[in-house]
């Protein structure tokens, strides 16, 4: 990865990824929603493109190139084995890409604002690790559905991702209380396996 150097108004190098280490990693409030040098994330997008090419040439998948509803280029890799999770890359700009897997799970998500001060190298490493975890069969997605006897009134989308070596072990959930959306999700998740299968090689 090229060594990208960015400087402030005084010509001092901005130590992205370590800016707030002396402030308990909590930057000033006026750095929220501010991204002075979005181009520093260009390597992240370049690596994402390389990952797409590698996966498409190595695994038994169909590559679908299209645009998302907002007009951004989108590449979806769909395994021939329908019990394996698909991965979708949405290239929102030359400096930003969203990656989702399975039916709804966001992976390798990070924030590009100056307050969060993400380290690009760590973001790239996370992308590589989490995509590999999905390919290896480490993704689970399910509904905590009150109609199926779960407690509470809201339907929850839930997921977990675990790598073969155990280095990644994370989970998340999102509440859905709109009736129509609940019905859509129940239909969407009818054929979701207990755990998505590993991808097969070509």
ChimeraX attribute file (.defattr): number of C-alpha atoms within 10 A of each C-alpha:
attribute: neighborCount
match mode: 1-to-1
recipient: residues
	/A:1	10
	/A:2	5
	/A:3	7
	/A:4	10
	/A:5	11
	/A:6	15
	/A:7	11
	/A:8	9
	/A:9	6
	/A:10	6
	/A:11	8
	/A:12	10
	/A:13	11
	/A:14	12
	/A:15	13
	/A:16	17
	/A:17	16
	/A:18	12
	/A:19	17
	/A:20	16
	/A:21	10
	/A:22	9
	/A:23	9
	/A:24	7
	/A:25	14
	/A:26	13
	/A:27	17
	/A:28	11
	/A:29	8
	/A:30	9
	/A:31	14
	/A:32	14
	/A:33	13
	/A:34	13
	/A:35	16
	/A:36	13
	/A:37	14
	/A:38	15
	/A:39	15
	/A:40	18
	/A:41	21
	/A:42	17
	/A:43	21
	/A:44	23
	/A:45	20
	/A:46	16
	/A:47	16
	/A:48	23
	/A:49	15
	/A:50	12
	/A:51	17
	/A:52	18
	/A:53	12
	/A:54	11
	/A:55	19
	/A:56	19
	/A:57	14
	/A:58	13
	/A:59	17
	/A:60	17
	/A:61	21
	/A:62	14
	/A:63	18
	/A:64	12
	/A:65	13
	/A:66	13
	/A:67	13
	/A:68	13
	/A:69	8
	/A:70	7
	/A:71	11
	/A:72	14
	/A:73	16
	/A:74	19
	/A:75	20
	/A:76	21
	/A:77	21
	/A:78	21
	/A:79	23
	/A:80	14
	/A:81	15
	/A:82	14
	/A:83	18
	/A:84	25
	/A:85	29
	/A:86	22
	/A:87	25
	/A:88	23
	/A:89	21
	/A:90	20
	/A:91	21
	/A:92	16
	/A:93	14
	/A:94	14
	/A:95	17
	/A:96	19
	/A:97	23
	/A:98	18
	/A:99	20
	/A:100	19
	/A:101	22
	/A:102	20
	/A:103	16
	/A:104	12
	/A:105	22
	/A:106	15
	/A:107	18
	/A:108	18
	/A:109	15
	/A:110	15
	/A:111	13
	/A:112	22
	/A:113	16
	/A:114	21
	/A:115	20
	/A:116	21
	/A:117	22
	/A:118	18
	/A:119	16
	/A:120	19
	/A:121	14
	/A:122	12
	/A:123	18
	/A:124	20
	/A:125	13
	/A:126	17
	/A:127	21
	/A:128	15
	/A:129	18
	/A:130	24
	/A:131	23
	/A:132	19
	/A:133	22
	/A:134	26
	/A:135	24
	/A:136	19
	/A:137	20
	/A:138	23
	/A:139	27
	/A:140	21
	/A:141	24
	/A:142	19
	/A:143	20
	/A:144	18
	/A:145	18
	/A:146	13
	/A:147	12
	/A:148	9
	/A:149	8
	/A:150	13
	/A:151	11
	/A:152	11
	/A:153	12
	/A:154	18
	/A:155	25
	/A:156	21
	/A:157	20
	/A:158	17
	/A:159	20
	/A:160	17
	/A:161	22
	/A:162	21
	/A:163	20
	/A:164	13
	/A:165	8
	/A:166	10
	/A:167	11
	/A:168	16
	/A:169	14
	/A:170	11
	/A:171	14
	/A:172	13
	/A:173	16
	/A:174	12
	/A:175	14
	/A:176	16
	/A:177	11
	/A:178	10
	/A:179	11
	/A:180	9
	/A:181	12
	/A:182	19
	/A:183	10
	/A:184	10
	/A:185	17
	/A:186	15
	/A:187	10
	/A:188	11
	/A:189	14
	/A:190	9
	/A:191	10
	/A:192	18
	/A:193	15
	/A:194	11
	/A:195	18
	/A:196	22
	/A:197	20
	/A:198	19
	/A:199	25
	/A:200	15
	/A:201	12
	/A:202	9
